[in-house]
Amino acid sequence: MELPIQKMAIHLTGETLELRKSHPRAGEPWTETESLAFAQAIEYTNDINFLSDLFRRTPASMAGAYGQMLKRRALEKYQAEEAGT
């Protein structure tokens, strides 16, 4: 899956530019396609370094995406339970 880089270098901090040398998608917004692919990938492995390489993002970004996914799933479960009562 090849996703375009949206943020131009002129708009990035020096830290982000340095991170992009090893993680080209550092600082990029997560796309819907990328989020869905991540949700599928996490079902097969929780190796944060492997996922980081695969998605070309930092390990911290991968951990953050996982946390957001867990929150979203918990909220959806709660809403479904509330709707059923």
C-alpha positions in Angstrom: 0.0 0.0 0.0 1.7 3.2 -1.1 0.1 6.3 0.4 1.1 9.8 -0.8 2.9 12.2 1.5 0.6 15.2 2.1 2.6 17.5 4.3 5.4 19.3 2.5 8.8 19.6 4.2 8.5 23.3 4.5 5.6 22.8 7.0 7.4 20.3 9.2 9.6 20.7 12.2 13.3 19.7 12.2 12.4 16.8 14.5 9.8 15.4 12.1 12.1 15.9 9.1 14.7 13.8 11.0 12.2 11.1 11.8 11.2 10.9 8.2 14.6 9.6 7.3 13.7 6.3 8.8 9.9 6.6 9.0 8.7 8.4 5.8 5.0 8.8 7.0 6.0 10.4 10.3 3.7 13.4 11.0 1.2 12.4 8.3 -2.5 12.2 9.1 -3.9 8.6 9.1 -6.1 7.9 6.2 -9.2 5.8 6.4 -7.5 3.1 4.2 -4.5 3.1 6.4 -6.6 2.8 9.6 -8.5 -0.1 8.2 -5.3 -1.9 7.1 -3.8 -1.3 10.6 -6.9 -2.8 12.2 -6.5 -5.9 10.1 -2.7 -6.1 10.6 -3.0 -5.9 14.4 -5.1 -9.0 14.4 -2.1 -11.0 13.1 0.8 -9.4 15.0 1.4 -7.0 17.9 5.1 -6.5 16.9 5.2 -2.8 17.1 8.6 -2.6 15.3 7.3 -4.7 12.4 4.2 -2.7 12.1 6.2 0.5 12.3 8.3 -0.6 9.3 5.3 -1.8 7.4 3.4 1.4 7.8 6.5 3.6 7.6 5.6 5.3 10.9 7.3 5.6 14.2 6.6 3.0 16.9 5.0 5.8 19.0 2.6 6.5 16.2 1.7 2.8 16.0 1.1 2.6 19.7 -1.1 5.7 19.5 -3.1 4.3 16.6 -3.6 1.1 18.6 -4.8 3.1 21.7 -7.2 5.1 19.5 -8.6 1.9 17.9 -9.2 0.3 21.3 -11.0 3.5 22.5 -13.2 3.5 19.3 -14.1 -0.1 19.7 -15.0 0.3 23.4 -17.2 3.3 22.6 -18.9 1.4 19.8 -19.5 -1.5 22.1 -20.9 0.8 24.8 -23.2 2.5 22.3 -24.4 -0.8 21.0 -25.2 -2.0 24.6 -27.0 1.2 25.4 -29.1 1.0 22.2 -30.1 -2.6 23.2 -31.4 -1.6 26.6 
